């Protein structure tokens, strides 16, 4: 198994966070204020020059509406995990009504032959 470098992780996280920040119409200054961190740290994170604290990553994700799958998808190499992410992404495209239907079907499958 190939190991993923810290630099690759930092660059991947930085790119995703920057893309979502821009997509949400926030400047780096606004994000720094919302996160309670310095503008310089935001710049270093988004350019992949600095790692990100877990607390800061979670706050970024909550503010910008980023799912864990989105953050980690590009770094995963395990085929089973990739399949789960693929299914999750398909579920995210469904209406609430269809999502409830799928949820009920999963419950049926999980309970099938439990007796």
Backbone torsions as a table, in degrees:
resi	resn	phi	psi	omega
1	UNK	NA	131.9	177.9
2	UNK	-79.2	135.5	178.2
3	UNK	-86.0	142.1	178.8
4	UNK	-93.6	130.9	-176.4
5	UNK	-77.1	155.5	176.3
6	UNK	-58.9	-38.7	179.3
7	UNK	-61.4	-42.9	178.0
8	UNK	-62.8	-41.4	178.8
9	UNK	-63.8	-48.1	-179.1
10	UNK	-59.4	-43.3	-179.4
11	UNK	-67.0	-41.4	179.5
12	UNK	-63.9	-50.0	178.9
13	UNK	-59.3	-46.0	-178.0
14	UNK	-58.4	-45.0	-179.4
15	UNK	-63.9	-45.5	-179.1
16	UNK	-63.9	-45.6	-178.8
17	UNK	-63.5	-41.4	178.4
18	UNK	-64.8	-46.4	-179.8
19	UNK	-57.6	-44.7	-180.0
20	UNK	-69.9	-36.2	177.8
21	UNK	-61.0	-47.8	-179.6
22	UNK	-64.4	-44.2	179.6
23	UNK	-58.9	-34.2	179.4
24	UNK	-85.7	-0.7	176.2
25	UNK	76.4	22.7	179.2
26	UNK	-98.9	141.2	171.8
27	UNK	-84.3	167.5	175.1
28	UNK	-61.3	-35.8	179.7
29	UNK	-62.0	-43.8	179.4
30	UNK	-64.1	-44.0	179.7
31	UNK	-63.0	-41.5	178.9
32	UNK	-59.1	-42.6	179.6
33	UNK	-66.2	-46.4	-179.1
34	UNK	-62.6	-36.1	-177.3
35	UNK	-89.1	-14.7	-177.9
36	UNK	70.2	34.3	177.9
37	UNK	-128.8	170.1	-175.5
38	UNK	-76.7	153.3	175.4
39	UNK	-59.9	-38.0	179.5
40	UNK	-62.2	-41.1	178.8
41	UNK	-65.5	-41.3	176.3
42	UNK	-57.0	-48.2	-179.1
43	UNK	-60.6	-43.6	-178.8
44	UNK	-65.8	-40.0	178.1
45	UNK	-63.1	-51.4	-174.1
46	UNK	-67.8	-24.1	177.7
47	UNK	-93.5	2.6	176.8
48	UNK	75.7	17.2	-178.6
49	UNK	-92.2	-9.0	-176.9
50	UNK	-142.3	143.7	173.2
51	UNK	-71.3	172.0	-178.3
52	UNK	-125.3	135.5	176.7
53	UNK	-66.8	147.4	-179.5
54	UNK	-56.4	-45.3	-180.0
55	UNK	-59.2	-43.0	179.7
56	UNK	-66.2	-40.6	178.6
57	UNK	-61.3	-46.3	-179.7
58	UNK	-63.9	-41.5	178.1
59	UNK	-63.6	-42.4	175.4
60	UNK	-55.0	-49.8	-176.3
61	UNK	-61.0	-42.5	179.6
62	UNK	-66.5	-42.9	-179.0
63	UNK	-66.0	-43.0	-173.8
64	UNK	-95.7	-3.4	179.1
65	UNK	69.9	42.1	-179.0
66	UNK	-98.6	127.9	178.2
67	UNK	-80.5	154.4	175.8
68	UNK	-56.0	-37.2	178.8
69	UNK	-59.2	-39.7	-179.6
70	UNK	-63.2	-42.4	-178.3
71	UNK	-67.4	-43.7	-170.9
72	UNK	-97.2	-13.8	-174.0
73	UNK	-50.1	-49.6	-175.5
74	UNK	-67.2	-16.5	-176.6
75	UNK	-97.5	-10.1	-176.4
76	UNK	-83.0	139.1	177.0
77	UNK	-122.0	-14.0	-179.9
78	UNK	-71.2	123.1	-175.1
79	UNK	-63.5	-36.0	179.1
80	UNK	-66.1	-41.5	178.1
81	UNK	-65.7	-41.6	179.4
82	UNK	-61.4	-38.9	178.6
83	UNK	-64.6	-41.5	178.3
84	UNK	-64.2	-39.9	177.7
85	UNK	-64.6	-42.3	178.8
86	UNK	-59.7	-44.2	179.0
87	UNK	-65.4	-43.5	179.5
88	UNK	-60.2	-40.6	179.0
89	UNK	-65.7	-36.5	176.5
90	UNK	-66.4	-40.9	178.9
91	UNK	-62.0	-36.7	180.0
92	UNK	-63.5	-18.3	-178.7
93	UNK	-89.6	-8.3	-176.1
94	UNK	-83.9	152.0	173.1
95	UNK	-68.3	165.0	179.4
96	UNK	-60.8	-39.4	179.5
97	UNK	-61.8	-47.3	179.8
98	UNK	-68.1	-35.3	178.1
99	UNK	-64.7	-40.7	176.1
100	UNK	-63.4	-38.8	177.4
101	UNK	-61.8	-47.6	179.9
102	UNK	-61.9	-41.9	179.1
103	UNK	-59.7	-43.9	178.1
104	UNK	-64.7	-38.9	178.3
105	UNK	-64.2	-40.6	178.3
106	UNK	-63.3	-43.6	176.7
107	UNK	-58.1	-43.0	177.6
108	UNK	-61.0	-44.7	179.8
109	UNK	-63.7	-40.9	-179.8
110	UNK	-67.4	-31.1	-178.0
111	UNK	-93.8	-5.6	-178.6
112	UNK	-62.7	129.2	178.5
113	UNK	61.8	27.1	176.7
114	UNK	-77.7	-20.8	-176.5
115	UNK	-70.5	NA	NA
